[in-house]
């Protein structure tokens, strides 16, 4: 065969192999490599596409500590440093916290009548103090209730470090009449596997989602795309959409108390600052659907 023909065949073969190697594929641990990634159920190709119009606040921590929608940096912080996250950088709290200034997106009376908070967290039981990952509270000049509007935490203080199960516990509250009325849910109490699901993930990255639907008064907790909250505590009859007036603050790593700059809200003996890591924090003003939660979990896990 003519040497020039052989050369052309070799070049064509090489181009074909390179093209095949660049095609999209998922490997066995579900990480997408090379090429344009395929959409997940719902047609999403990036986590930023999930409920875009309902996203009120987002922290990626990839370059700094700012909240991306408002551009706000913490107004108060302690012992919060960068670490490797589930997607780029995350924040390591060494018994630390970050308190942010009031967000315009949260100021309206009906801003989060329904709410979903999503965060990747990495922590373990302490045997001493309760843990809070994210709180949405009234302004620090008036807040006097550590439960406030939204608290996303864990019962770390009631379980020793040797316990590999995580006990997720979230509270929601409404101030329709000026006084707080609310409810909570937890992955504990009763029969595991029936009433609630265990989360055996101490010191591992877990996507923790709190979802409250103001239309149905149902509060649920998810861990890694699985609903783990207690079936007996789901419905908070009569609570309805969350109502509150005035400015709102977001605190990462602490309850709204004196430890985080809330001078009218005492720090109680079981309150602790966060010992653990967080990444990819999002606040939505809707109850995400199961399909949206599924998409968010898959996409963030794949780094998208």
C-alpha positions as protocol buffer text, in pm:
chain_id: "A"
residue {
  index: 1
  type: UNK
  ca { x: 0 y: 0 z: 0 }
}
residue {
  index: 2
  type: UNK
  ca { x: 123 y: 349 z: -79 }
}
residue {
  index: 3
  type: UNK
  ca { x: 298 y: 500 z: 224 }
}
residue {
  index: 4
  type: UNK
  ca { x: 95 y: 822 z: 189 }
}
residue {
  index: 5
  type: UNK
  ca { x: -234 y: 625 z: 201 }
}
residue {
  index: 6
  type: UNK
  ca { x: -108 y: 438 z: 510 }
}
residue {
  index: 7
  type: UNK
  ca { x: -26 y: 770 z: 673 }
}
residue {
  index: 8
  type: UNK
  ca { x: -372 y: 911 z: 600 }
}
residue {
  index: 9
  type: UNK
  ca { x: -540 y: 597 z: 739 }
}
residue {
  index: 10
  type: UNK
  ca { x: -332 y: 623 z: 1057 }
}
residue {
  index: 11
  type: UNK
  ca { x: -428 y: 990 z: 1103 }
}
residue {
  index: 12
  type: UNK
  ca { x: -798 y: 918 z: 1048 }
}
residue {
  index: 13
  type: UNK
  ca { x: -790 y: 628 z: 1294 }
}
residue {
  index: 14
  type: UNK
  ca { x: -621 y: 844 z: 1555 }
}
residue {
  index: 15
  type: UNK
  ca { x: -883 y: 1120 z: 1515 }
}
residue {
  index: 16
  type: UNK
  ca { x: -1165 y: 864 z: 1550 }
}
residue {
  index: 17
  type: UNK
  ca { x: -1015 y: 718 z: 1871 }
}
residue {
  index: 18
  type: UNK
  ca { x: -968 y: 1066 z: 2023 }
}
residue {
  index: 19
  type: UNK
  ca { x: -1328 y: 1157 z: 1931 }
}
residue {
  index: 20
  type: UNK
  ca { x: -1463 y: 841 z: 2094 }
}
residue {
  index: 21
  type: UNK
  ca { x: -1253 y: 902 z: 2404 }
}
residue {
  index: 22
  type: UNK
  ca { x: -1400 y: 1252 z: 2441 }
}
residue {
  index: 23
  type: UNK
  ca { x: -1762 y: 1140 z: 2439 }
}
residue {
  index: 24
  type: UNK
  ca { x: -1970 y: 1177 z: 2751 }
}
residue {
  index: 25
  type: UNK
  ca { x: -1986 y: 882 z: 2984 }
}
residue {
  index: 26
  type: UNK
  ca { x: -2038 y: 820 z: 3354 }
}
residue {
  index: 27
  type: UNK
  ca { x: -1806 y: 595 z: 3544 }
}
residue {
  index: 28
  type: UNK
  ca { x: -1911 y: 348 z: 3813 }
}
residue {
  index: 29
  type: UNK
  ca { x: -1913 y: 598 z: 4098 }
}
residue {
  index: 30
  type: UNK
  ca { x: -2144 y: 823 z: 3896 }
}
residue {
  index: 31
  type: UNK
  ca { x: -1890 y: 1096 z: 3831 }
}
residue {
  index: 32
  type: UNK
  ca { x: -1927 y: 1250 z: 3486 }
}
residue {
  index: 33
  type: UNK
  ca { x: -1606 y: 1275 z: 3288 }
}
residue {
  index: 34
  type: UNK
  ca { x: -1521 y: 1442 z: 2959 }
}
residue {
  index: 35
  type: UNK
  ca { x: -1744 y: 1600 z: 2702 }
}
residue {
  index: 36
  type: UNK
  ca { x: -2087 y: 1754 z: 2757 }
}
residue {
  index: 37
  type: UNK
  ca { x: -2251 y: 1591 z: 3061 }
}
residue {
  index: 38
  type: UNK
  ca { x: -2592 y: 1435 z: 3005 }
}
residue {
  index: 39
  type: UNK
  ca { x: -2896 y: 1585 z: 3179 }
}
residue {
  index: 40
  type: UNK
  ca { x: -3039 y: 1425 z: 3490 }
}
residue {
  index: 41
  type: UNK
  ca { x: -3413 y: 1350 z: 3522 }
}
residue {
  index: 42
  type: UNK
  ca { x: -3596 y: 1678 z: 3479 }
}
residue {
  index: 43
  type: UNK
  ca { x: -3359 y: 1792 z: 3205 }
}
residue {
  index: 44
  type: UNK
  ca { x: -3110 y: 1968 z: 3436 }
}
residue {
  index: 45
  type: UNK
  ca { x: -2741 y: 1976 z: 3349 }
}
residue {
  index: 46
  type: UNK
  ca { x: -2625 y: 2206 z: 3632 }
}
residue {
  index: 47
  type: UNK
  ca { x: -2738 y: 2260 z: 3991 }
}
residue {
  index: 48
  type: UNK
  ca { x: -2791 y: 2630 z: 3917 }
}
residue {
  index: 49
  type: UNK
  ca { x: -3085 y: 2534 z: 3694 }
}
residue {
  index: 50
  type: UNK
  ca { x: -3289 y: 2384 z: 3980 }
}
residue {
  index: 51
  type: UNK
  ca { x: -3574 y: 2621 z: 4080 }
}
residue {
  index: 52
  type: UNK
  ca { x: -3369 y: 2918 z: 3958 }
}
residue {
  index: 53
  type: UNK
  ca { x: -3642 y: 3178 z: 4010 }
}
residue {
  index: 54
  type: UNK
  ca { x: -3696 y: 3060 z: 4369 }
}
residue {
  index: 55
  type: UNK
  ca { x: -3333 y: 3070 z: 4482 }
}
residue {
  index: 56
  type: UNK
  ca { x: -3301 y: 3351 z: 4737 }
}
residue {
  index: 57
  type: UNK
  ca { x: -2951 y: 3286 z: 4868 }
}
residue {
  index: 58
  type: UNK
  ca { x: -2651 y: 3073 z: 4770 }
}
residue {
  index: 59
  type: UNK
  ca { x: -2305 y: 3013 z: 4913 }
}
residue {
  index: 60
  type: UNK
  ca { x: -2051 y: 2824 z: 4697 }
}
residue {
  index: 61
  type: UNK
  ca { x: -1743 y: 2919 z: 4906 }
}
residue {
  index: 62
  type: UNK
  ca { x: -1530 y: 2855 z: 4597 }
}
residue {
  index: 63
  type: UNK
  ca { x: -1347 y: 3189 z: 4613 }
}
residue {
  index: 64
  type: UNK
  ca { x: -1466 y: 3367 z: 4928 }
}
residue {
  index: 65
  type: UNK
  ca { x: -1732 y: 3374 z: 5202 }
}
residue {
  index: 66
  type: UNK
  ca { x: -1980 y: 3600 z: 5026 }
}
residue {
  index: 67
  type: UNK
  ca { x: -2344 y: 3510 z: 4965 }
}
residue {
  index: 68
  type: UNK
  ca { x: -2364 y: 3506 z: 4586 }
}
residue {
  index: 69
  type: UNK
  ca { x: -2708 y: 3662 z: 4525 }
}
residue {
  index: 70
  type: UNK
  ca { x: -2656 y: 3972 z: 4742 }
}
residue {
  index: 71
  type: UNK
  ca { x: -2277 y: 3987 z: 4740 }
}
residue {
  index: 72
  type: UNK
  ca { x: -2281 y: 4017 z: 5120 }
}
residue {
  index: 73
  type: UNK
  ca { x: -1986 y: 3903 z: 5332 }
}
residue {
  index: 74
  type: UNK
  ca { x: -2021 y: 3801 z: 5698 }
}
residue {
  index: 75
  type: UNK
  ca { x: -2063 y: 4096 z: 5933 }
}
residue {
  index: 76
  type: UNK
  ca { x: -1944 y: 3879 z: 6223 }
}
residue {
  index: 77
  type: UNK
  ca { x: -1743 y: 3557 z: 6213 }
}
residue {
  index: 78
  type: UNK
  ca { x: -1516 y: 3336 z: 6418 }
}
residue {
  index: 79
  type: UNK
  ca { x: -1306 y: 3026 z: 6348 }
}
residue {
  index: 80
  type: UNK
  ca { x: -1429 y: 2976 z: 5991 }
}
residue {
  index: 81
  type: UNK
  ca { x: -1160 y: 2877 z: 5739 }
}
residue {
  index: 82
  type: UNK
  ca { x: -1154 y: 2726 z: 5393 }
}
residue {
  index: 83
  type: UNK
  ca { x: -1129 y: 2353 z: 5336 }
}
residue {
  index: 84
  type: UNK
  ca { x: -1191 y: 2103 z: 5057 }
}
residue {
  index: 85
  type: UNK
  ca { x: -1566 y: 2087 z: 4996 }
}
residue {
  index: 86
  type: UNK
  ca { x: -1799 y: 1852 z: 4816 }
}
residue {
  index: 87
  type: UNK
  ca { x: -1769 y: 2085 z: 4515 }
}
residue {
  index: 88
  type: UNK
  ca { x: -1459 y: 2302 z: 4510 }
}
residue {
  index: 89
  type: UNK
  ca { x: -1393 y: 2475 z: 4841 }
}
residue {
  index: 90
  type: UNK
  ca { x: -1604 y: 2456 z: 5155 }
}
residue {
  index: 91
  type: UNK
  ca { x: -1589 y: 2612 z: 5501 }
}
residue {
  index: 92
  type: UNK
  ca { x: -1447 y: 2441 z: 5808 }
}
residue {
  index: 93
  type: UNK
  ca { x: -1592 y: 2568 z: 6137 }
}
residue {
  index: 94
  type: UNK
  ca { x: -1371 y: 2497 z: 6438 }
}
residue {
  index: 95
  type: UNK
  ca { x: -1637 y: 2583 z: 6694 }
}
residue {
  index: 96
  type: UNK
  ca { x: -1712 y: 2879 z: 6471 }
}
residue {
  index: 97
  type: UNK
  ca { x: -1987 y: 3071 z: 6296 }
}
residue {
  index: 98
  type: UNK
  ca { x: -2060 y: 3340 z: 6036 }
}
residue {
  index: 99
  type: UNK
  ca { x: -2343 y: 3595 z: 6076 }
}
residue {
  index: 100
  type: UNK
  ca { x: -2457 y: 3781 z: 5763 }
}
residue {
  index: 101
  type: UNK
  ca { x: -2624 y: 4122 z: 5731 }
}
residue {
  index: 102
  type: UNK
  ca { x: -2994 y: 4146 z: 5643 }
}
residue {
  index: 103
  type: UNK
  ca { x: -3078 y: 4021 z: 5292 }
}
residue {
  index: 104
  type: UNK
  ca { x: -3331 y: 4217 z: 5086 }
}
residue {
  index: 105
  type: UNK
  ca { x: -3453 y: 3887 z: 4938 }
}
residue {
  index: 106
  type: UNK
  ca { x: -3568 y: 3774 z: 5285 }
}
residue {
  index: 107
  type: UNK
  ca { x: -3718 y: 4103 z: 5400 }
}
residue {
  index: 108
  type: UNK
  ca { x: -4074 y: 4068 z: 5264 }
}
residue {
  index: 109
  type: UNK
  ca { x: -4345 y: 3937 z: 5498 }
}
residue {
  index: 110
  type: UNK
  ca { x: -4415 y: 3640 z: 5268 }
}
residue {
  index: 111
  type: UNK
  ca { x: -4054 y: 3587 z: 5151 }
}
residue {
  index: 112
  type: UNK
  ca { x: -4037 y: 3224 z: 5267 }
}
residue {
  index: 113
  type: UNK
  ca { x: -4396 y: 3116 z: 5330 }
}
residue {
  index: 114
  type: UNK
  ca { x: -4265 y: 2783 z: 5203 }
}
residue {
  index: 115
  type: UNK
  ca { x: -3894 y: 2714 z: 5227 }
}
residue {
  index: 116
  type: UNK
  ca { x: -3624 y: 2465 z: 5131 }
}
residue {
  index: 117
  type: UNK
  ca { x: -3272 y: 2484 z: 5269 }
}
residue {
  index: 118
  type: UNK
  ca { x: -3004 y: 2262 z: 5118 }
}
residue {
  index: 119
  type: UNK
  ca { x: -2647 y: 2221 z: 5244 }
}
residue {
  index: 120
  type: UNK
  ca { x: -2369 y: 1967 z: 5230 }
}
residue {
  index: 121
  type: UNK
  ca { x: -2243 y: 1905 z: 5583 }
}
residue {
  index: 122
  type: UNK
  ca { x: -1965 y: 1698 z: 5736 }
}
residue {
  index: 123
  type: UNK
  ca { x: -1968 y: 1650 z: 6114 }
}
residue {
  index: 124
  type: UNK
  ca { x: -1993 y: 1401 z: 6399 }
}
residue {
  index: 125
  type: UNK
  ca { x: -2168 y: 1371 z: 6734 }
}
residue {
  index: 126
  type: UNK
  ca { x: -2007 y: 1561 z: 7021 }
}
residue {
  index: 127
  type: UNK
  ca { x: -2178 y: 1423 z: 7331 }
}
residue {
  index: 128
  type: UNK
  ca { x: -2191 y: 1777 z: 7472 }
}
residue {
  index: 129
  type: UNK
  ca { x: -2362 y: 2043 z: 7257 }
}
residue {
  index: 130
  type: UNK
  ca { x: -2644 y: 2078 z: 7004 }
}
residue {
  index: 131
  type: UNK
  ca { x: -2534 y: 2180 z: 6652 }
}
residue {
  index: 132
  type: UNK
  ca { x: -2684 y: 2442 z: 6421 }
}
residue {
  index: 133
  type: UNK
  ca { x: -2581 y: 2462 z: 6056 }
}
residue {
  index: 134
  type: UNK
  ca { x: -2808 y: 2741 z: 5934 }
}
residue {
  index: 135
  type: UNK
  ca { x: -3055 y: 2973 z: 6101 }
}
residue {
  index: 136
  type: UNK
  ca { x: -3286 y: 3235 z: 5951 }
}
residue {
  index: 137
  type: UNK
  ca { x: -3369 y: 3476 z: 6232 }
}
residue {
  index: 138
  type: UNK
  ca { x: -3531 y: 3811 z: 6291 }
}
residue {
  index: 139
  type: UNK
  ca { x: -3301 y: 4111 z: 6308 }
}
residue {
  index: 140
  type: UNK
  ca { x: -3042 y: 4091 z: 6583 }
}
residue {
  index: 141
  type: UNK
  ca { x: -3191 y: 4399 z: 6753 }
}
residue {
  index: 142
  type: UNK
  ca { x: -3524 y: 4221 z: 6822 }
}
residue {
  index: 143
  type: UNK
  ca { x: -3456 y: 3846 z: 6813 }
}
residue {
  index: 144
  type: UNK
  ca { x: -3507 y: 3686 z: 7155 }
}
residue {
  index: 145
  type: UNK
  ca { x: -3592 y: 3327 z: 7055 }
}
residue {
  index: 146
  type: UNK
  ca { x: -3316 y: 3086 z: 6950 }
}
residue {
  index: 147
  type: UNK
  ca { x: -3566 y: 2876 z: 6749 }
}
residue {
  index: 148
  type: UNK
  ca { x: -3679 y: 3179 z: 6544 }
}
residue {
  index: 149
  type: UNK
  ca { x: -3793 y: 3120 z: 6180 }
}
residue {
  index: 150
  type: UNK
  ca { x: -3569 y: 2841 z: 6045 }
}
residue {
  index: 151
  type: UNK
  ca { x: -3314 y: 2631 z: 6231 }
}
residue {
  index: 152
  type: UNK
  ca { x: -3135 y: 2346 z: 6056 }
}
residue {
  index: 153
  type: UNK
  ca { x: -2935 y: 2145 z: 6306 }
}
residue {
  index: 154
  type: UNK
  ca { x: -2846 y: 1812 z: 6460 }
}
residue {
  index: 155
  type: UNK
  ca { x: -2881 y: 1651 z: 6804 }
}
residue {
  index: 156
  type: UNK
  ca { x: -2506 y: 1606 z: 6834 }
}
residue {
  index: 157
  type: UNK
  ca { x: -2506 y: 1677 z: 7207 }
}
residue {
  index: 158
  type: UNK
  ca { x: -2726 y: 1380 z: 7296 }
}
residue {
  index: 159
  type: UNK
  ca { x: -2500 y: 1120 z: 7131 }
}
residue {
  index: 160
  type: UNK
  ca { x: -2134 y: 1026 z: 7188 }
}
residue {
  index: 161
  type: UNK
  ca { x: -1868 y: 1064 z: 6918 }
}
residue {
  index: 162
  type: UNK
  ca { x: -1861 y: 684 z: 6886 }
}
residue {
  index: 163
  type: UNK
  ca { x: -2219 y: 688 z: 6747 }
}
residue {
  index: 164
  type: UNK
  ca { x: -2190 y: 672 z: 6366 }
}
residue {
  index: 165
  type: UNK
  ca { x: -2555 y: 773 z: 6312 }
}
residue {
  index: 166
  type: UNK
  ca { x: -2646 y: 1140 z: 6258 }
}
residue {
  index: 167
  type: UNK
  ca { x: -2959 y: 1281 z: 6421 }
}
residue {
  index: 168
  type: UNK
  ca { x: -3085 y: 1560 z: 6198 }
}
residue {
  index: 169
  type: UNK
  ca { x: -3326 y: 1802 z: 6365 }
}
residue {
  index: 170
  type: UNK
  ca { x: -3485 y: 2110 z: 6210 }
}
residue {
  index: 171
  type: UNK
  ca { x: -3734 y: 2367 z: 6339 }
}
residue {
  index: 172
  type: UNK
  ca { x: -3956 y: 2617 z: 6156 }
}
residue {
  index: 173
  type: UNK
  ca { x: -4153 y: 2906 z: 6306 }
}
residue {
  index: 174
  type: UNK
  ca { x: -4408 y: 3172 z: 6214 }
}
residue {
  index: 175
  type: UNK
  ca { x: -4474 y: 3509 z: 6380 }
}
residue {
  index: 176
  type: UNK
  ca { x: -4818 y: 3585 z: 6234 }
}
residue {
  index: 177
  type: UNK
  ca { x: -4941 y: 3738 z: 6563 }
}
residue {
  index: 178
  type: UNK
  ca { x: -4609 y: 3863 z: 6687 }
}
residue {
  index: 179
  type: UNK
  ca { x: -4549 y: 3550 z: 6894 }
}
residue {
  index: 180
  type: UNK
  ca { x: -4379 y: 3240 z: 6758 }
}
residue {
  index: 181
  type: UNK
  ca { x: -4573 y: 2928 z: 6662 }
}
residue {
  index: 182
  type: UNK
  ca { x: -4391 y: 2644 z: 6494 }
}
residue {
  index: 183
  type: UNK
  ca { x: -4290 y: 2282 z: 6471 }
}
residue {
  index: 184
  type: UNK
  ca { x: -3999 y: 2051 z: 6405 }
}
residue {
  index: 185
  type: UNK
  ca { x: -3899 y: 1714 z: 6264 }
}
residue {
  index: 186
  type: UNK
  ca { x: -3616 y: 1473 z: 6333 }
}
residue {
  index: 187
  type: UNK
  ca { x: -3483 y: 1135 z: 6217 }
}
residue {
  index: 188
  type: UNK
  ca { x: -3530 y: 973 z: 6558 }
}
residue {
  index: 189
  type: UNK
  ca { x: -3796 y: 840 z: 6801 }
}
residue {
  index: 190
  type: UNK
  ca { x: -3992 y: 523 z: 6737 }
}
residue {
  index: 191
  type: UNK
  ca { x: -3898 y: 243 z: 6501 }
}
residue {
  index: 192
  type: UNK
  ca { x: -3601 y: 298 z: 6270 }
}
residue {
  index: 193
  type: UNK
  ca { x: -3686 y: 201 z: 5914 }
}
residue {
  index: 194
  type: UNK
  ca { x: -4057 y: 252 z: 5982 }
}
residue {
  index: 195
  type: UNK
  ca { x: -4108 y: 584 z: 6158 }
}
residue {
  index: 196
  type: UNK
  ca { x: -3782 y: 734 z: 6035 }
}
residue {
  index: 197
  type: UNK
  ca { x: -3460 y: 641 z: 5854 }
}
residue {
  index: 198
  type: UNK
  ca { x: -3112 y: 627 z: 6008 }
}
residue {
  index: 199
  type: UNK
  ca { x: -2825 y: 832 z: 5862 }
}
residue {
  index: 200
  type: UNK
  ca { x: -2501 y: 635 z: 5932 }
}
residue {
  index: 201
  type: UNK
  ca { x: -2266 y: 902 z: 5798 }
}
residue {
  index: 202
  type: UNK
  ca { x: -2058 y: 1055 z: 6078 }
}
residue {
  index: 203
  type: UNK
  ca { x: -1760 y: 1252 z: 5942 }
}
residue {
  index: 204
  type: UNK
  ca { x: -1876 y: 1203 z: 5583 }
}
residue {
  index: 205
  type: UNK
  ca { x: -2022 y: 1458 z: 5342 }
}
residue {
  index: 206
  type: UNK
  ca { x: -2402 y: 1444 z: 5354 }
}
residue {
  index: 207
  type: UNK
  ca { x: -2650 y: 1655 z: 5162 }
}
residue {
  index: 208
  type: UNK
  ca { x: -2895 y: 1773 z: 5429 }
}
residue {
  index: 209
  type: UNK
  ca { x: -3223 y: 1927 z: 5309 }
}
residue {
  index: 210
  type: UNK
  ca { x: -3500 y: 2086 z: 5512 }
}
residue {
  index: 211
  type: UNK
  ca { x: -3828 y: 2130 z: 5323 }
}
residue {
  index: 212
  type: UNK
  ca { x: -4137 y: 2303 z: 5458 }
}
residue {
  index: 213
  type: UNK
  ca { x: -4454 y: 2336 z: 5248 }
}
residue {
  index: 214
  type: UNK
  ca { x: -4669 y: 2622 z: 5375 }
}
residue {
  index: 215
  type: UNK
  ca { x: -4968 y: 2500 z: 5173 }
}
residue {
  index: 216
  type: UNK
  ca { x: -4980 y: 2162 z: 5348 }
}
residue {
  index: 217
  type: UNK
  ca { x: -4795 y: 2245 z: 5674 }
}
residue {
  index: 218
  type: UNK
  ca { x: -4563 y: 1947 z: 5609 }
}
residue {
  index: 219
  type: UNK
  ca { x: -4201 y: 1956 z: 5722 }
}
residue {
  index: 220
  type: UNK
  ca { x: -3952 y: 1696 z: 5597 }
}
residue {
  index: 221
  type: UNK
  ca { x: -3580 y: 1627 z: 5618 }
}
residue {
  index: 222
  type: UNK
  ca { x: -3369 y: 1458 z: 5350 }
}
residue {
  index: 223
  type: UNK
  ca { x: -3022 y: 1306 z: 5368 }
}
residue {
  index: 224
  type: UNK
  ca { x: -2850 y: 1218 z: 5040 }
}
residue {
  index: 225
  type: UNK
  ca { x: -3178 y: 1222 z: 4844 }
}
residue {
  index: 226
  type: UNK
  ca { x: -3364 y: 1002 z: 5095 }
}
residue {
  index: 227
  type: UNK
  ca { x: -3646 y: 1130 z: 5316 }
}
residue {
  index: 228
  type: UNK
  ca { x: -3530 y: 1040 z: 5666 }
}
residue {
  index: 229
  type: UNK
  ca { x: -3758 y: 1250 z: 5889 }
}
residue {
  index: 230
  type: UNK
  ca { x: -4015 y: 1104 z: 6127 }
}
residue {
  index: 231
  type: UNK
  ca { x: -4350 y: 1021 z: 5967 }
}
residue {
  index: 232
  type: UNK
  ca { x: -4529 y: 1101 z: 6293 }
}
residue {
  index: 233
  type: UNK
  ca { x: -4408 y: 1463 z: 6302 }
}
residue {
  index: 234
  type: UNK
  ca { x: -4455 y: 1563 z: 5938 }
}
residue {
  index: 235
  type: UNK
  ca { x: -4785 y: 1752 z: 5949 }
}
residue {
  index: 236
  type: UNK
  ca { x: -4804 y: 2073 z: 6154 }
}
residue {
  index: 237
  type: UNK
  ca { x: -5177 y: 2132 z: 6114 }
}
residue {
  index: 238
  type: UNK
  ca { x: -5276 y: 2498 z: 6109 }
}
residue {
  index: 239
  type: UNK
  ca { x: -4927 y: 2644 z: 6089 }
}
residue {
  index: 240
  type: UNK
  ca { x: -4959 y: 2738 z: 5721 }
}
residue {
  index: 241
  type: UNK
  ca { x: -4723 y: 2975 z: 5538 }
}
residue {
  index: 242
  type: UNK
  ca { x: -4444 y: 3121 z: 5752 }
}
residue {
  index: 243
  type: UNK
  ca { x: -4513 y: 3487 z: 5834 }
}
residue {
  index: 244
  type: UNK
  ca { x: -4277 y: 3741 z: 5987 }
}
residue {
  index: 245
  type: UNK
  ca { x: -4208 y: 4114 z: 5951 }
}
residue {
  index: 246
  type: UNK
  ca { x: -3889 y: 4313 z: 5921 }
}
residue {
  index: 247
  type: UNK
  ca { x: -3529 y: 4232 z: 5837 }
}
residue {
  index: 248
  type: UNK
  ca { x: -3393 y: 3881 z: 5856 }
}
residue {
  index: 249
  type: UNK
  ca { x: -3042 y: 3758 z: 5926 }
}
residue {
  index: 250
  type: UNK
  ca { x: -2877 y: 3431 z: 5823 }
}
residue {
  index: 251
  type: UNK
  ca { x: -2632 y: 3262 z: 6057 }
}
residue {
  index: 252
  type: UNK
  ca { x: -2412 y: 2970 z: 5957 }
}
residue {
  index: 253
  type: UNK
  ca { x: -2273 y: 2758 z: 6240 }
}
residue {
  index: 254
  type: UNK
  ca { x: -2477 y: 2894 z: 6531 }
}
residue {
  index: 255
  type: UNK
  ca { x: -2824 y: 2951 z: 6664 }
}
residue {
  index: 256
  type: UNK
  ca { x: -2930 y: 3317 z: 6680 }
}
residue {
  index: 257
  type: UNK
  ca { x: -2796 y: 3388 z: 7027 }
}
residue {
  index: 258
  type: UNK
  ca { x: -2536 y: 3600 z: 7204 }
}
residue {
  index: 259
  type: UNK
  ca { x: -2257 y: 3377 z: 7069 }
}
residue {
  index: 260
  type: UNK
  ca { x: -2341 y: 3499 z: 6716 }
}
residue {
  index: 261
  type: UNK
  ca { x: -2415 y: 3865 z: 6795 }
}
residue {
  index: 262
  type: UNK
  ca { x: -2783 y: 3845 z: 6898 }
}
residue {
  index: 263
  type: UNK
  ca { x: -2772 y: 4033 z: 7227 }
}
residue {
  index: 264
  type: UNK
  ca { x: -3137 y: 3972 z: 7324 }
}
residue {
  index: 265
  type: UNK
  ca { x: -3124 y: 3594 z: 7273 }
}
residue {
  index: 266
  type: UNK
  ca { x: -2931 y: 3413 z: 7549 }
}
residue {
  index: 267
  type: UNK
  ca { x: -2689 y: 3133 z: 7464 }
}
residue {
  index: 268
  type: UNK
  ca { x: -2828 y: 2830 z: 7644 }
}
residue {
  index: 269
  type: UNK
  ca { x: -2620 y: 2557 z: 7805 }
}
residue {
  index: 270
  type: UNK
  ca { x: -2686 y: 2305 z: 7526 }
}
residue {
  index: 271
  type: UNK
  ca { x: -2601 y: 2551 z: 7244 }
}
residue {
  index: 272
  type: UNK
  ca { x: -2271 y: 2493 z: 7069 }
}
residue {
  index: 273
  type: UNK
  ca { x: -2087 y: 2654 z: 6781 }
}
residue {
  index: 274
  type: UNK
  ca { x: -2034 y: 2433 z: 6480 }
}
residue {
  index: 275
  type: UNK
  ca { x: -1754 y: 2179 z: 6476 }
}
residue {
  index: 276
  type: UNK
  ca { x: -1766 y: 2058 z: 6116 }
}
residue {
  index: 277
  type: UNK
  ca { x: -1773 y: 2163 z: 5751 }
}
residue {
  index: 278
  type: UNK
  ca { x: -2033 y: 2305 z: 5513 }
}
residue {
  index: 279
  type: UNK
  ca { x: -2057 y: 2359 z: 5138 }
}
residue {
  index: 280
  type: UNK
  ca { x: -2309 y: 2445 z: 4863 }
}
residue {
  index: 281
  type: UNK
  ca { x: -2567 y: 2619 z: 5084 }
}
residue {
  index: 282
  type: UNK
  ca { x: -2895 y: 2723 z: 4921 }
}
residue {
  index: 283
  type: UNK
  ca { x: -3220 y: 2884 z: 5041 }
}
residue {
  index: 284
  type: UNK
  ca { x: -3534 y: 2859 z: 4823 }
}
residue {
  index: 285
  type: UNK
  ca { x: -3873 y: 3022 z: 4876 }
}
residue {
  index: 286
  type: UNK
  ca { x: -4061 y: 2708 z: 4775 }
}
residue {
  index: 287
  type: UNK
  ca { x: -4094 y: 2348 z: 4881 }
}
residue {
  index: 288
  type: UNK
  ca { x: -3876 y: 2176 z: 4622 }
}
residue {
  index: 289
  type: UNK
  ca { x: -4034 y: 1873 z: 4459 }
}
residue {
  index: 290
  type: UNK
  ca { x: -3885 y: 1528 z: 4509 }
}
residue {
  index: 291
  type: UNK
  ca { x: -3763 y: 1544 z: 4148 }
}
residue {
  index: 292
  type: UNK
  ca { x: -3585 y: 1876 z: 4211 }
}
residue {
  index: 293
  type: UNK
  ca { x: -3423 y: 1741 z: 4528 }
}
residue {
  index: 294
  type: UNK
  ca { x: -3309 y: 1434 z: 4333 }
}
residue {
  index: 295
  type: UNK
  ca { x: -3158 y: 1654 z: 4060 }
}
residue {
  index: 296
  type: UNK
  ca { x: -2983 y: 1882 z: 4309 }
}
residue {
  index: 297
  type: UNK
  ca { x: -2828 y: 1586 z: 4488 }
}
residue {
  index: 298
  type: UNK
  ca { x: -2699 y: 1416 z: 4172 }
}
residue {
  index: 299
  type: UNK
  ca { x: -2566 y: 1735 z: 4016 }
}
residue {
  index: 300
  type: UNK
  ca { x: -2387 y: 1868 z: 4324 }
}
residue {
  index: 301
  type: UNK
  ca { x: -2239 y: 1525 z: 4394 }
}
residue {
  index: 302
  type: UNK
  ca { x: -2100 y: 1525 z: 4040 }
}
residue {
  index: 303
  type: UNK
  ca { x: -1957 y: 1876 z: 4084 }
}
residue {
  index: 304
  type: UNK
  ca { x: -2204 y: 2040 z: 3850 }
}
